[in-house]
Amino acid sequence: MKKQLGSKLRQLRKSYGITQSELARQLGISGSAVGMYEQGRREPDSTTLLKICSFFGISSDYLLGNGEREKTAASMEVLDVFDEFTRVLTSQPCLMLDGIPLNDEDRGKIVDAVNVVRALVHQQHRKAVEG
């Protein structure tokens, strides 16, 4: 089980484009703990396991090798995508746009734009449902 958990954790972390240190900081654990989880040399306790699952938006079953990933690109809610994009945008250091590093003001403008799109889509869906 350790190897499978480690492999999936590494895959998830890389798909999010974050380092072991960045993941560790988000989870409130040491970078070496993340490394040991990924290498299968150690397993997270139940609290840390829940934090990992919450951070990546997955079930513990998936992480432990007992099922498929719950959220796939094909079945993911657009609002979840907006939330994930906003989370990455605000937490990922050293993001660039056209090779230029984004500062906090730039990040804020992009988050505001995403929230405007979110509101417009939500409004259009409400109108469609109400007829």
Secondary structure by P-SEA (a helix, b strand, c coil): caaaaaaaaaaaaaaacccaaaaaaaacccaaaaaaaaaccccccaaaaaaaaaaacccccccccccccccccccccaaaaaaaaaaaaacccccccccccccaaaaaaaaaaaaaaaaaaaaaaaaaaac
